[in-house]
């Protein structure tokens, strides 16, 4: 659904809850003086991204049929890294960290008041990153053990690779795209000083990880 409203900015909202899309679209068209397009699923969103240039994309983290950060990876790739923020009722810190590492510009809780939601969008449209205040004040979740200087997600990838799992298997297990798995592997190789997945698996197995 595309709002027939002119404006200096164009925003795409991707969410499978049509009521949320309808309400937020009408509010943001007026409050932000922007054109707000909406898509109920990733396929529809990618078609719109192919047709239009957006200043900001808001992506529901829990789209049907899309696990984890796979949707974010596809949106960033298709839109040539258009500023993209996740929206969700609640996200674990680890998911937010991973999203930001992949290139997301922030996270807006769906539980935000409409005015606060709009202010977050204004902030993002200025080229800034946005995280809600409670992200900085709520108690940190227990961290997973990390391998040397690898991130938690890189550790997860390496352990699965050490088991002989393919990139596709790793992606399915962790809810990532294969492109993202490859990105993590390149980072892992650099950090542990190896050249390929075989050497990385050997490195992990030698340390009995």
C-alpha positions as CSV (number, residue, x, y, z in Angstrom):
1,X,0.0,0.0,0.0
2,X,1.4,3.4,-1.0
3,X,0.2,6.6,0.6
4,X,-0.7,9.3,-1.9
5,X,1.0,12.1,0.1
6,X,3.7,14.4,-1.2
7,X,6.7,15.2,1.0
8,X,10.4,15.8,1.0
9,X,11.1,12.4,2.6
10,X,10.0,9.0,1.7
11,X,9.8,6.2,4.2
12,X,9.0,2.5,3.8
13,X,7.4,0.5,6.7
14,X,7.5,-3.3,6.5
15,X,5.1,-5.0,8.9
16,X,2.6,-7.8,8.6
17,X,0.1,-6.2,11.0
18,X,-2.1,-4.2,8.7
19,X,-3.8,-2.3,11.4
20,X,-0.4,-1.0,12.7
21,X,0.6,-0.1,9.2
22,X,-2.7,1.8,8.6
23,X,-2.6,3.7,11.8
24,X,1.1,4.6,11.7
25,X,1.0,5.5,8.0
26,X,-1.8,8.1,8.6
27,X,-0.1,9.5,11.7
28,X,3.4,9.8,10.1
29,X,2.1,11.3,6.9
30,X,0.8,14.2,8.9
31,X,3.3,14.4,11.7
32,X,6.4,14.0,9.6
33,X,5.2,15.6,6.4
34,X,6.7,12.6,4.6
35,X,5.4,10.1,2.1
36,X,5.0,6.8,3.9
37,X,4.8,3.6,1.9
38,X,3.9,0.3,3.5
39,X,4.5,-3.4,2.8
40,X,3.0,-6.4,4.6
41,X,5.9,-8.8,3.8
42,X,9.5,-8.9,2.6
43,X,8.7,-9.8,-1.1
44,X,6.4,-6.8,-1.4
45,X,8.9,-4.6,0.3
46,X,11.8,-5.6,-2.0
47,X,9.6,-4.8,-5.0
48,X,9.0,-1.3,-3.7
49,X,12.7,-0.9,-2.9
50,X,13.4,-1.8,-6.6
51,X,10.9,0.9,-7.7
52,X,11.6,3.8,-5.3
53,X,14.5,5.5,-3.5
54,X,13.8,5.7,0.2
55,X,15.3,7.9,2.9
56,X,14.5,5.5,5.7
57,X,13.2,1.9,5.9
58,X,11.5,0.5,9.1
59,X,11.5,-3.3,9.2
60,X,9.5,-5.5,11.6
61,X,12.0,-8.0,13.1
62,X,9.4,-10.8,13.3
63,X,8.1,-11.1,9.8
64,X,6.4,-14.4,8.9
65,X,8.7,-16.8,7.2
66,X,11.8,-14.7,7.9
67,X,14.0,-15.8,10.8
68,X,16.3,-13.6,12.8
69,X,18.2,-10.9,10.9
70,X,17.7,-12.5,7.4
71,X,15.2,-9.8,6.5
72,X,17.5,-7.0,7.5
73,X,20.3,-8.5,5.4
74,X,18.1,-8.7,2.3
75,X,16.8,-5.2,2.8
76,X,20.2,-3.7,3.2
77,X,21.6,-5.5,0.2
78,X,18.7,-4.7,-2.1
79,X,18.5,-1.0,-1.0
80,X,22.2,-0.4,-1.3
81,X,22.4,0.2,2.5
82,X,19.5,2.7,2.8
83,X,19.2,3.7,6.5
84,X,17.2,0.9,8.0
85,X,15.9,0.5,11.6
86,X,14.2,-2.5,13.2
87,X,10.8,-2.3,14.9
88,X,9.5,-4.9,17.3
89,X,7.6,-5.2,20.5
90,X,10.8,-6.4,22.2
91,X,14.2,-7.4,21.1
92,X,17.0,-9.0,23.1
93,X,20.2,-7.0,23.4
94,X,22.1,-9.6,21.4
95,X,19.8,-9.2,18.4
96,X,20.2,-5.4,18.6
97,X,24.0,-5.6,18.8
98,X,24.0,-8.0,15.8
99,X,21.6,-5.8,13.8
100,X,23.8,-2.7,14.4
101,X,26.9,-4.7,13.4
102,X,25.2,-5.6,10.2
103,X,24.5,-1.9,9.4
104,X,21.1,-1.2,11.0
105,X,20.7,2.4,12.2
106,X,18.7,1.6,15.3
107,X,15.7,0.0,16.9
108,X,12.3,1.5,17.8
109,X,10.0,-0.5,20.1
110,X,6.4,-0.9,18.9
111,X,5.3,-0.1,22.4
112,X,6.5,3.5,22.0
113,X,3.9,6.3,22.0
114,X,3.1,7.6,18.6
115,X,4.9,11.0,19.3
116,X,8.0,9.2,20.6
117,X,7.9,6.9,17.5
118,X,7.8,9.9,15.3
119,X,10.6,11.7,17.1
120,X,12.7,8.5,16.7
121,X,12.1,8.6,12.9
122,X,13.0,12.3,12.8
123,X,16.3,11.5,14.5
124,X,17.0,8.7,12.0
125,X,16.1,11.0,9.1
126,X,18.8,13.4,10.3
127,X,21.4,10.6,9.7
128,X,21.7,9.6,13.3
129,X,21.4,6.2,15.0
130,X,18.6,5.6,17.5
131,X,18.1,3.3,20.4
132,X,15.4,3.7,23.1
133,X,16.4,5.0,26.5
134,X,15.5,1.7,28.2
135,X,18.2,0.0,26.1
136,X,20.8,1.9,28.2
137,X,19.0,1.6,31.5
138,X,17.7,-2.0,31.6
139,X,19.8,-4.7,33.2
140,X,22.2,-6.3,30.8
141,X,21.3,-9.8,29.8
142,X,23.9,-12.6,30.6
143,X,26.5,-12.7,27.9
144,X,27.4,-15.9,26.0
145,X,31.0,-17.1,26.4
146,X,33.1,-15.6,23.6
147,X,36.1,-17.1,21.9
148,X,39.2,-14.8,22.3
149,X,38.4,-11.5,20.5
150,X,35.4,-12.9,18.4
151,X,32.0,-11.5,18.9
152,X,29.2,-13.7,20.2
153,X,27.8,-14.3,16.8
154,X,31.2,-15.0,15.3
155,X,31.8,-17.5,18.0
156,X,28.5,-19.2,17.1
157,X,29.4,-19.3,13.4
158,X,32.9,-20.7,14.1
159,X,31.6,-23.5,16.4
160,X,29.2,-24.7,13.7
161,X,31.9,-24.5,11.0
162,X,34.1,-26.6,13.3
163,X,31.3,-29.2,13.3
164,X,31.6,-29.4,9.5
165,X,28.4,-27.5,8.8
166,X,28.0,-25.8,5.5
167,X,27.3,-22.0,5.2
168,X,23.6,-22.9,4.4
169,X,23.3,-25.0,7.5
170,X,25.0,-22.3,9.6
171,X,22.6,-19.7,8.2
172,X,19.5,-21.8,8.9
173,X,20.7,-22.6,12.4
174,X,21.4,-19.0,13.4
175,X,18.6,-17.3,11.4
176,X,21.0,-15.5,9.2
177,X,21.5,-15.2,5.4
178,X,24.3,-17.0,3.7
179,X,25.8,-13.6,2.8
180,X,25.9,-12.6,6.4
181,X,27.6,-15.9,7.3
182,X,30.2,-15.3,4.7
183,X,30.8,-11.8,6.2
184,X,31.2,-13.3,9.7
185,X,33.7,-15.9,8.3
186,X,35.8,-13.2,6.7
187,X,36.0,-11.4,10.0
188,X,36.8,-14.6,11.8
189,X,39.6,-15.5,9.4
190,X,41.2,-12.1,10.0
191,X,40.9,-12.2,13.8
192,X,42.3,-15.7,14.3
193,X,44.9,-15.5,11.5
194,X,43.7,-18.1,9.1
195,X,42.9,-18.1,5.4
196,X,39.9,-20.4,4.9
197,X,37.1,-22.4,6.7
198,X,39.2,-25.6,6.8
199,X,42.0,-23.8,8.7
200,X,39.3,-22.1,10.9
201,X,37.7,-25.4,11.8
202,X,41.2,-26.9,12.6
203,X,42.0,-23.9,14.7
204,X,38.8,-24.4,16.7
205,X,39.2,-28.1,17.1
206,X,42.8,-27.9,18.2
207,X,41.5,-25.7,21.1
208,X,38.8,-28.2,21.8
209,X,36.1,-25.5,21.5
